[in-house]
């Protein structure tokens, strides 16, 4: 089982048929430190397919993490295969400056 700490939180992914969600979670204290999703109002005007939208969500979670002083995370793909939207989100988070 993957566990995140305050210094290195868990980047948890949830993927539905239409949306993708990402959270930074500190499992020791049971707190969500940051979250981003394609369903939020920040992404209403974003054009593109679901893979491009997932990359934008990855960049958004990386930006929120760096604002909180988090540089390194543990990647939890939630049982999803590492391709398509999950891979795109991970690449976007890496481009945003997060290290896994």
C-alpha positions, 0 to 999 in steps of 0.5 A: 500500500502506498502512503504519503507524508507531509514532505512527500505526499501521495499523488492520487488519480481518479479517472471517470469516463469524462473527467480526471481528478488528482489529489495530493494526500498526506496519509499520516494526518489524513489531509488533502493538501491540494486537488485539481480536476477537469470538472473544475471551473478552471478548465471550462474553456479549455479545448482539446481531447481528454488526453490533452485535458489530463495533461493540463490537470497534471500541470495544474496540480504541479503548480498548486504543489509548488505553491505549497512548497512540495517538490516530490510526490509518490505517484498512485495511479489507483490501479489504472494502467499507465497509458492514455490519460493517466500517463498524460497527467503524470507527464504534465505534473513532471513538466510542472516541476514535480518529481516522482 
